[in-house]
Amino acid sequence: MGVTLVVVHYRTRGPLSRLLASLRAARPAPIREIVIVNNSGEPLDDLAATSGLPTRILSPGKNLGYARGVNLGIRAATEEDVLILNPDVQVTAGAAIAVMLASIAVVALAFYAIATLSDIRRGVRNVTDRVSALTQRVDDVAKQVSHV
């Protein structure tokens, strides 16, 4: 199980550099690639080269804004799971895994909350299968935590 990290950049070279340095230091196990959406068009190849992880820079040629930049990054992701961070975040050891576990737990709770009684009567198996898959992913991430 791997994660694509998506970062939308717009004139945040300093903070982006610190984020990438924190990722090098923390070495979050599940992150397999970084996708930087470069909304400002400034050169970032030097930062990508020193990130310590496979890093792609997407240059849309204009400022798409944050939401459209995130969507572009998600579409470009090669991993099933995506973690979206602002460039001014700094990652500590275990933080990415903790965020993933929390996100999976929220999604699992949402499935329970959304499933009305009639939904459950019509498709218990579907709801159960989705929750089972989420539970398996939590277990997978928890195993990775033990290796960090």
Order of alpha helices (4+ residues) and beta strands (2+ residues): beta-alpha-beta-alpha-beta-alpha-beta-alpha-alpha
